[in-house]
Amino acid sequence: MKNSNQNMTDIQKQNCTNRLNKIIGQTKGIQNMIDTDRSCSDILVQISAINNAIKSLGQEVLLNHMKNCMVEDIKKDNFDSIDEFMQLCRKFM
């Protein structure tokens, strides 16, 4: 799969970075919960929250890819971008 030359905007990068930092914080929180012998159910709730946060981040990146990379590729008559997007969707789902 080729990499498009288009990048995320600064706002999109910041949004993804903020989401990723939240995920990192949640992960550290789970480590602290394990270290302090919190209940398994509390830990599992936090794991679920991280899974949802990662899924949300992935959706944001996929949306940015559609709005930026794909649109530019299609404007340049590069329709391979559609096949690439379908492969990404299969991996993501």
MARRO-170022 format. One record per residue: x, y, z of N, C-alpha, C, O in turn. Coordinates in steps of 0.001 Angstrom, whole numbers, plus 500000, padded with zeros to 6 digits. Layout:
BEGIN
XYZXYZXYZXYZ...
This chain:
BEGIN
500834498819500000500000500000500000500881501248500000501843501337500763500558502171499173501375503372499087500967504376500153499839504352500645501882505247500499501577506337501415501294507580500610502073507943499729500180508241500904499876509486500213500793510574500724501287510512501849501013511568499888501871512676500280501148513676501172501790514509501812499821513605501223499071514540502035499210514167503507499338512995503860499183515179504342499293514968505777498066515519506466497250516215505862497950515201507724496892515774508538497173517256508746498322517696508729496113518007508939496294519411509297496822519481510722496782518491511453497311520635511112497810520806512483496703520550513501496955519973514559495494520969513193494364520753514115494068519262514234493834518762515334494077518549513107493832517108513130494928516379513902494649515460514671496179516796513690497290516200514444497113516422515936497297515503516733496754517650516315496585517964517731495453517146518336495569516654519458494362517000517597493235516209518080493658514756518303493322514160519326494391514193517351494862512812517504495863512686518648495835511710519397496741513668518781497710513658519877497003513727521222497380513020522156495988514564521329495215514661522578494563513334522918494593512893524066493977512703521918493342511400522147494377510363522578494139509582523500495522510363521906496576509407522239497111509642523651497362508685524383497286510889524033497741511189525396496740510709526439497128510255527515495454510810526122494427510296527038494557508787527173494453508247528275494785508107526058494950506651526084496180506269526911496134505323527697497261506997526732498481506741527516498197506924529004498624506110529824497481507985529354497125508226530753496253507117531316496439506685532453495295506657530510494429505568530958495237504286531169494994503538532116496191504044530286497025502851530403497870502910531683497993501918532402498442504069531951499202504232533198498298504062534412498710503531535443497060504522534269496086504362535353495807502901535648495663502511536807495731502098534606495513500662534804496705500042535523496536499204536408497911500456535141499098499932535821499030500270537310499342499431538155498625501492537627498487501907539024497403501089539728497559500709540889496314500823539024495239500019539616495734498608539945495391498052540988496532498040539060497080496702539300498040496744540482498003495879541356498908497770540499499886497899541585499228498082542949499775497657543967498058498712542969497374498977544243496245497988544518495383498227545364496265496875543790495310495777544016493850496193543911493018495775544717493541497025542905492133497375542662491399496149542148492017495190541686490100496187542230489307495021541828489421494775540326489622495690539528489285493511539984489341493129538565488255493850537776488490494266536641487078494003538357485991494660537627486327496121537340486009496619536260486964496821538284487380498206538035488413498275536910488360499159536055489349497331536926490385497288535889489760496996534528490131497612533529488818496066534485488166495723533223487370496903532657487308497080531441486769497699533522486047498886533066487014499850532390486698500434531353488188500011532979489188500903532389489739500341531074489999501100530140489915499037530994490355498416529747489322498666528654489675498964527513488060498543529005486990498820528049487046500278527574486852500559526392487311501188528495487415502609528135488574502836527159488457503623526219489688502146527388490838502270526480490497501702525101490831502304524080489841500560525074489435499985523788488567500964523004488752501137521799487623501601523684486757502579523027487545503796522557487281504329521479488505504236523356489318505397522991490190505087521772490355505935520894490740503890521718491558503490520564490684503397519314491082503839518237489511502829519463488592502739518327488228504143517835488188504384516629487971505042518737487633506420518375488793507104517659488584507818516678490006506891518144491190507451517490491333506883516081491613507625515140491146505600515933491221504972514617490184505541513666490472505774512492488989505764514164487941506353513330488319507767512897488066508157511757488910508517513783489341509879513464490426509864512380490377510658511441491384508978512509492453508890511511491881508425510169492269508934509117490968507468510208490350506986508977489553508103508295489610508251507075488826508873509067488071510007508527489010511049507919488746511573506837490093511342508611491081512284508076491668511759506772491894512526505835491912510472506712492449509870505490491467510071504330491864510418503218490188509848504612489180510038503567489128511490503101489127511769501902489086512396504049488910513819503729490139514429503080490014515344502266491307513948503417492539514546502909493156513712501800493152514116500638493670512581502147494445511767501209493598511275500039493984511423498880492452510695500346491628510140499279491111511214498335491157511047497116490632512287498879490083513350498041491149513871497088490887514062495901492338514096497603493420514601496757493812513579495693494049513933494538493879512308496092494219511270495117493177511195494006493533511106492830491914511228494359490846511129493364490858512350492441490617512225491240491138513530493005491256514724492158492354514559491115492288515139490032493365513759491454494488513510490538494244512241489703495169511698489100493001511785489679492615510574488941493352509331489413493556508399488634493750509306490666494376508128491260493305507375492043493090507621493230492644506457491354491543505737491969492012504517492762491198503815493362493315504265492766493866503210493621493603503520495084493574502618495921493415504779495385493138505220496746491868504567497297491763504318498498490919504298496424489669503657496860489950502228497311489443501792498345490755501500496542491114500133496939491902500140498246491690499295499115492809501098498374493587501221499601492661501469500795492840500886501864491676502334500599490730502642501668489945501399502073489719501161503260489536500617501096488794499395501401489661498424502207489168497781503134490931498313501867491846497465502644491998497984504058492033497205505010492090499307504202492200499898505539490947499621506353491028499296507538489807499747505726488549499469506435488487498023506914488067497749508038488907497108506057488910495692506464489827495447507651489479494702508567490997496073507636491932495919508767491378496557510034491511496015511132490762497705509861490279498454511011489072497769511661488919497791512883488234497172510845487024496532511378487367495154511853486495494435512341
